[in-house]
Amino acid sequence: MNHSLQRRLLIVASLVLAAFLGTTGFALDQAFRTSLIQAQQDRLQGFLYTVLAGADVREGQLQVPGDLPEGRFHQIGSGLYAVVLDDQGRTTWRSRSLIGQRLDLDRTLPPGERDFYRAELDGERLVGLAYGLSWEDPETGGGDFTLHVAESITFRLEERAAYRRSLWTWLGGAGAGLLVAQLLVLRWGLRPLRRVTRDLQLIERGRKDTLEGNYPREVQGLTERLNQLICSERERTTHYRNSLADLAHSLKTPLAVLRTTLESDSSQPPSPQTMEQIERIHETVDYQLGRAALAGPPHFGESTRVQPLARRVMDTLPKTRPAGPPATTFDCPGEARFPGPEGDLMEILGNLVDNACKWCDDRISLRVDWQAHGRGWLLTLQMEDDGPGVPESARERILQRGQRADETRPGHGIGLAMVSELVANYRGKIQIDRSDRLGGARFTLTLPVNT
């Protein structure tokens, strides 16, 4: 798919931003998880010291009074538990929070060792700290004991879930804000390119001659080269047309003198074959010069309003008909434009109207349609008459040079061929069929117009 430059940059920036924010969020989440684990281990260490601070050995067993500063040790199912084991793994003391619950802990540690571990109590996940100690007291006795302090990880999970919600909410909001800012930056940064595009469209419509204005340095080189190309194209086209006009004058004048001389020589009138060859040379010169002049549609700044020129043609050519002017019908929207110079449009309309006047009985009609088509417009010229029409077998043939549907009518078979050449040069189409309204021939020309 052919995306716009702005869309491509925005997609790439979005992917990079999403990857960056995702990586950042994952790293922050892992760092927070590590800090929560460390904080819980530090709390367990503090709870262990709290229990040891109130502990005492009685009758060879390590006992802990019931008035510990941490109240959760006294609340059943509070999520904080403590157990004391002797050197045989027997329980010598349990916190009140374990009343009615069974926490199977039989691991003992040598004095001075500590170990963090995971456990489970009635489906509740715990993190515990085991600490081995040796108690010696001359009055109460002593022994080796292992103190277990365990805490539920539910609090840690809830705290992490709340942190995650807050983290991704802020990262999502920051990402959306950065995307909006990126879009605004891209639109502002690409504005000169959109301006160049608009100016080129105005040049194509004939409303401007060159790219004008202050462009950024990065675009200035492009606009200067485009202006040089536009000026070079116009100069080349003008020079080419002037050269063709000079060539036409140089060739037609000797031919006219030769034909006049032969016709005025009464002592030796020219043979029909000679006059036929001179006429063929004259027609060939007209056709080839016209074809060379129409080598391709202009690209810059040339367009013609259809209505004024078409009205002038419809008001003039039918009056030159030897049998008298036919009734004419003309319909053309004022905004319709032809994608080329006036001369090309005159050539097309002149030959179509002349052909219709030559073959009609009493009526001819010219309709022009102007419709939106894709990113541009579509110009449709429809010429109709009430004559005999064009046989289906001859519809393609009459668009070729020197070919005619009826040799009894005057003509040289060049006009419609030039129309076909012009339509093809402007990437248009020509269709010949029978008119539904007038009953004769109908010529339909469709030309794309980039506006």
N, C-alpha and C positions, 0 to 999 in steps of 0.2 A: 504494500500500500504506500502510495506516495504522500507522506505527511508534509505539512508545512514546516519550515525551519523553526518557527516558534514552538510548534507542537513537539517536534523532535527534542529540542532543548529542554522543554518542560518535562517530557517523559524521562529523559536521562537524569535531569535534576531531581525528579521525584524518586526515581530508583535509588540514586546515590543517597538522598536524604532519608529514605526509608531504611536503607542498609545501615546508615550511620546511626539513626535514632534507635533501630532495633539492637545494634551492637552495644550502644551506650546503655539502653535500658537493661539488656541482659547483664552487662558488667555491673551496673549499679545494683541490680537485684541480687546478684551473687555476692557482692560486697556487703549488702545489708544482711543477707542470710548468714554470712560468716560472722558478722558483728553480733547478730542475735545469738548464734551458737556460743560465741565467746562470752557474751553477756550472761547467758544462762549458766555456763560453766563457772563464771565468777560468782553468780548468785549461789550456786550449789556449794562452792567453797565457803562462802559466808555463812550459809545455813549450817554447814558442818562445824564451823567454829562456834556457832551459837549453841549447838547441841553439846559440844565438848565443854563449853564454858559452864554449863549447869550439871555436868555429869559427875557421878561419884560411884565408888565401888562399895557394895554392901554384900557381905557374906560371899565374897569372891565373884560377884556379878556386877557388871557395870550398869548402873541405873541412872535415869534422867528424871529430874523432878517435873511435875506437871505444869509448872508456871514458866514455860519457855517464852521469850520475848516475841517470837514469831507465832502469831495466833493461828495461822493456817495449820500448824502441826496439831492443833486441838479440834479442828473442824473435820467432820467425817466427809470423805470424798472431796476434800479441798484441792487435791492435785499436788500436794506437797507431803511427802512421807519420809519417815526415818526408821531404821531398824539397826539394832546392835546384836552382833553375833560373837560368841566366845570362840576360843581357838578350836573347838570341836564342831563349829558351825551351828550350834544351838542358839536360838533366839533368846536373849536375856532382857530385851526391851523393845517395845514397838510404840510408835506415836499413836495418839488417839485418832488421828485421821485414817488409820487402817482398821478401825473397829468394823467388824462385819465383812472385811475384805481379806483376801489371801494374796500376799506378795511373796512368791517363792524365791528367796535369796539364800543360798547356802555357800556362796563363795567367800573364802577368807583370804586375807592378804598378810604377808609378813609385816612387822612393824616398820613404819616409815614409807611404805608404798601406797600409791594412790592410783586409781583407774577410773576413767569415764566409760560408761557402757550404756547400752539401750536395753529397756525392759518393757514389759506389758502387764497391765493390771486391768482385768475384766474388759479387754479390748481397747483400753486407753494406753496410748504410747507414752513411754516415760524415758527420760534421760537421767541416769544416776551417777553418783560419785561414791566409790568405795575407798575407804582409808584404813590402813592397818596401823594399830597403835599398841604400845605396851604400857600398862598402867602399874605404877608402883607407889604404894602409900604405906608407911610403917604402921599407921593406926588402923586402916581399913583393909589392908591387903592389896593385892594387885593381880595382874594377869595380862594375857594377850587378847585383844579384841579387834573386831572389824566393824566400823561404823558405815552404814549405807544411808545416803540421803538421795532421794529421787524426786523429780518434779515432772509434771505433765508437760508435753510440748504443745498442748492445745493453745496456750497463751501465745507461744512463739508463732504458731501457724496463723492465728488470728491477726497478730501484729504484722506478720509478713504479708498477709492478704490485703490488709488495709494499706500497707505501704505500696504494694503493687498497684492497687486501684489509683492511689494518688499519683504514683510515678507515671503510669501509662496515660492517665488523664492529662497531666501536664505535658508529657512528651507529645501526645497526640495534638493538644492545642498548639504547642510550639511548632510541630510539623506543619499543621494547617496554616499557621501564621507565616511560616517561612515559605510555603508554597505560594501563598497569595503575594508575598513580597517578591518572590522569584518571578511570578507571572507579570507583576507590574514592572519589574526591572527589565524583563525580556521585551515587553511591549514598548517600553521607553527606548531600549537599546536598538530595537529593530525598526523604530519609527522612520529613520531615514530610508530604509529599503522599501517600506510601504509607500513613502512619498515618491521615490523613484518610479515605483509601479504605477501610481496614480498619474504622474506626469507623462509617462510613456503612453498610458491610455488616452490622455488628452491629446498627445501628439498624433496618435492613430486616428482620433476623431477629427483632427484638423483644427483643434482649438488652441494649440500651442505649436511653436516652431522648433524649440529646443528645450533641453532640460535647464531650467534656470533656478537660481537660489543658492543659499549657503548650505552646502552639504559637509558632513564630517570628513576629515582627511582620509579615513579608510574608504569612503565612498566617492570622494572627489575624482580619483583616477578613473573609476568606472563611468561616472557621468561625463567626464571629458571625452573619453573614448567613444561613448555612445553618441555624443554631439558630433564628433568627427565623422562617425559612421553615417549619421543622418544627413549631414551636409554633403558628404561624398556621394551618398545614394542619390540625392536630389540633383547634384551637379551632373552626375553620370547620366541620369534619366533625361535631364534637359538637353545635354549634349547629344545624346543618342537620338532623341526626337528631332532636334534641329538638323542633324546629319541626314536623317531619313527624309525630312522635308526637302533638303537641298538635293538629295538623290532623286526624289520623286520629280522635282522640277526639271532636273537635268535629263531625265529619261523621257518624261512626257512631252516636253517641248519638241525634241527631234521627231518623235513619233507623230505628233500633230502636224508638223511641217511636212513630213513624208506623206502622210495620208492626204493632206490638202493638195500637195503637188501632183500626186497621182490622180486625184479626182478632177483637178482642173485642166489636165492635159487632154484636150478633146481629140487630138490627133491620134492618140494611142491610149484609149481608156484601159484602166487596170483590170486584170482578170479577177473573177470572183475569188479564186484561190488566194491571190495576193492580198486582197482586202480582208479575207478571212484570217490569214496569218497575222496581218497587222493588228486586227481586232483581238486576236488571241494573245499577242504580245502585250497589248494594252491591258487586257484583263489580268494577265499573269503579273504584270508590274503592280497593278492596283492590289491584287490579292496578297502577293508576297510582301509588299511594303506594309500593308495593314497587319499581316501576320507577324512580321518582325517588330513592329511598333507595339504589339500586344504580347510581348514575350513573357510577361508575368504581371500580376497585380502589384501596384505600389504598396510599400510597406509602411511608410511614414507620412502621416499628416494629410492624406488625401481622401476625402469623402465628399459626396455630392447629395444635396437634397433632391429627392426624386420628383416631388410634386410640381415645382415650377417648370422644370425641363420637360416633364411628361406632358404637362398642359400645353406648352408651346408647340411640342411636336404634334399633339392631337388637334391643335387649332390650325396648323399650317399644312401638313402633308395631305390630309384628305381633300383639301381644296385643289390640289394639283391633279387630281384624278381626271382623266379625259372624259369619262362618262358622267362626271359631276360628283360633288362631294357626297359621301354616304352619311347616314345618321350615325352619330357617335355617342358612345356612353363612356364616361370617364369617372373613376372613383379611386382616390389615393389619399391616405392619411398624411397630414402635414409633417409628422415626425419621421417618416420613412427616409432612409439614407442609403445611397449606393456606395459600396466600399472601394471607390476609385475616382478618377478624375471625370470631369464632365464630358470629355470627348468620348470616353468608352461607353458611358451611359447613352450618349447621343447616338453612337453607332448601333447599340443594341435596339433602342426604341425606334430609331429611324428605319432600320431594316424590318423590324416586326410590323410597324404600322404600314410601311410601303407594301410589304407582302400582303397584309390583310386588305388594303385598298385595291390591290391588283386582282384579288381573287373573290372579293365579296360581291354580293348582289346589291344590297341597299344598306346594310348595317355592319358596324364594327364596334368592339367594346374593349377597353383596357381597364383592368382592375389591378390594383397594387395592394398587397397585404403586408403588414409589419407586425411580427410576433416575437415574443421572447423565446429564446431557444438555447438551453444550457446556460452558459455564462455570457452569451451574446444575444444576437437577434437573427431572425430569418426574414429575408426580403423575397417576396413572391410577386412576379410579374406574370399576368395572365392576359394574353391577347386572343380575342375570339372574333369570328366573322360568320356571316350567313351564306357563305359560298358553298361550293361542292365538297369541301373538305379534302383531306389528304388520305389516299388509300393506305391501308395498314402496311402493305408491302413496300410502299415508297417512303415511309416516315423516317427511317434511318438513312436512306439514300439521299434525300434532299438536303441533309445537313453536311454532305460532302461537296467539296469544291467541284463546280461545273456540272452538278447533277440537278435535274429538274423533273418535277412530276408531270408537267404538260409542256411540250415544246411549242404549242400553238400560241402561248402567251409570251409577250416580250420579257426578256431578262437574260442573265448570263449565268445563273446558278452560283453566285458568289456571296450575296447578302446573308442568306441563312447560314452559309458555311462560316462567315466571319462572326455571326452571333454565337454559333456553337463553339468556335475557338475562344471567344471572349468568356463565355460562361465557364468553359473548362479551366481557363487561366485563373478565374476567381473561385475555383473549387466548387462550382455550382453544378446544377443539373438542368437539363432541358427535356421536356416531355411533350409529345405531340399526340393528340387524340381528338375525338369529336366533341364539339360543344353541345352541352345539354340545353342551353338557353337559346342559342342562335342556330344550331344545326350544322354549322360549318366546321372549319378547323379551329382547334384550340391549342395554343402554344403556352406552356406553363414553365416558367423559369424560376428556380429557387437558388438564392445566393446567400451563404452565411456571412454575417456582418459582425465583426468583433468590435464591440463598443465598450 
